[in-house]
Amino acid sequence: MRHFIGPIRSLKSCWGYILASTSRTLYPGVTNDLLRRVHEHKTGNGSQFTAKYRIRRLVHFEETNDVRAAIAREKQIKGRDRQKKVALIEATHPNWDDLAAGWYDTTDSSRSWP
């Protein structure tokens, strides 16, 4: 899997990702459209769990062209203990910054994202 810093769209890409709340509750997921899925989570429409615990900060993501590999990676991450998930995040983003910060235009209400 490749790791990118920034939003990238590809018709054949699948994305594994981890979201976190401000209290660092974690949510791993997989999608074929990272921009759309993160936007759904940020607006409270991603899942009941992420909405309930306000899990909206993208802290890790990986790309692959193989949907089976993306699903397997998500299961692998979900199966890890918390310490290993934290280590995965902190290996590239020790400050837990929101990697999706600035992806969406919040000044124009007629558009969901750029």
C-alpha positions as CSV (number, residue, x, y, z in Angstrom):
1,M,0.0,0.0,0.0
2,R,1.1,3.5,-0.8
3,H,0.7,6.4,1.6
4,F,-0.1,9.9,0.3
5,I,-0.3,13.3,1.9
6,G,-3.3,15.0,0.3
7,P,-6.5,14.1,-1.5
8,I,-6.1,12.0,-4.5
9,R,-8.8,10.6,-6.7
10,S,-8.4,7.6,-8.9
11,L,-11.1,5.4,-10.4
12,K,-9.3,2.2,-9.3
13,S,-8.1,3.3,-5.9
14,C,-9.3,1.9,-2.6
15,W,-8.4,3.6,0.6
16,G,-7.9,2.3,4.2
17,Y,-8.1,5.1,6.7
18,I,-8.2,5.8,10.4
19,L,-10.3,8.6,12.0
20,A,-9.9,9.9,15.5
21,S,-11.9,12.1,17.9
22,T,-10.3,14.8,19.9
23,S,-10.1,12.3,22.8
24,R,-8.4,9.9,20.4
25,T,-11.2,7.4,20.0
26,L,-10.3,5.5,16.8
27,Y,-12.3,4.4,13.8
28,P,-10.7,2.4,11.0
29,G,-12.5,2.2,7.7
30,V,-12.2,1.5,4.0
31,T,-13.6,3.3,0.9
32,N,-13.3,3.7,-2.8
33,D,-13.7,7.5,-2.5
34,L,-11.7,9.0,0.4
35,L,-12.8,12.6,-0.2
36,R,-16.5,11.7,-0.1
37,R,-16.2,9.3,2.9
38,V,-14.2,11.7,5.0
39,H,-16.7,14.4,4.2
40,E,-19.5,12.2,5.3
41,H,-17.8,11.5,8.6
42,K,-17.0,15.2,9.1
43,T,-20.7,16.1,8.6
44,G,-22.0,13.4,10.9
45,N,-23.3,11.2,8.1
46,G,-20.5,8.6,8.0
47,S,-21.7,6.2,10.6
48,Q,-23.7,6.2,13.8
49,F,-20.5,5.4,15.8
50,T,-18.5,8.3,14.3
51,A,-21.4,10.7,14.7
52,K,-22.0,9.7,18.3
53,Y,-18.4,10.0,19.4
54,R,-17.6,13.0,17.1
55,I,-14.9,11.1,15.3
56,R,-14.0,13.5,12.5
57,R,-10.2,13.9,12.2
58,L,-8.4,11.9,9.5
59,V,-5.1,10.7,11.1
60,H,-4.0,8.0,8.7
61,F,-4.7,6.7,5.2
62,E,-3.3,4.3,2.7
63,E,-4.1,3.6,-1.0
64,T,-4.2,0.4,-3.0
65,N,-5.6,-0.6,-6.3
66,D,-6.9,-3.9,-4.9
67,V,-10.2,-3.8,-3.0
68,R,-9.4,-7.1,-1.3
69,A,-6.1,-5.8,-0.1
70,A,-7.8,-2.7,1.3
71,I,-10.4,-4.8,3.2
72,A,-7.8,-7.2,4.5
73,R,-5.7,-4.2,5.7
74,E,-8.8,-2.7,7.4
75,K,-9.4,-6.0,9.2
76,Q,-5.7,-6.2,10.2
77,I,-5.8,-2.7,11.7
78,K,-9.1,-3.4,13.5
79,G,-7.6,-6.6,14.9
80,R,-4.6,-4.8,16.4
81,D,-4.6,-3.6,20.0
82,R,-4.8,0.1,20.6
83,Q,-1.1,0.5,21.2
84,K,-0.3,-0.8,17.7
85,K,-2.9,1.5,16.1
86,V,-1.4,4.5,17.9
87,A,2.1,3.5,16.8
88,L,0.9,3.3,13.1
89,I,-0.5,6.8,13.3
90,E,2.4,8.3,15.2
91,A,5.0,6.8,12.8
92,T,3.9,9.5,10.3
93,H,1.8,12.0,12.2
94,P,3.0,12.2,15.9
95,N,0.8,15.3,16.5
96,W,-2.4,13.6,15.2
97,D,-3.1,16.5,12.8
98,D,-6.2,16.3,10.7
99,L,-4.8,15.2,7.3
100,A,-8.1,16.4,5.6
101,A,-7.8,19.9,7.0
102,G,-8.3,22.3,4.1
103,W,-9.8,19.6,1.7
104,Y,-13.2,21.1,1.8
105,D,-14.4,24.7,1.0
106,T,-16.5,25.6,4.1
107,T,-17.2,29.2,2.8
108,D,-19.4,28.1,-0.2
109,S,-22.4,26.2,1.1
110,S,-23.4,25.2,-2.4
111,R,-20.5,22.8,-2.7
112,S,-19.6,19.8,-0.6
113,W,-15.9,19.9,-1.5
114,P,-13.6,21.3,-4.1
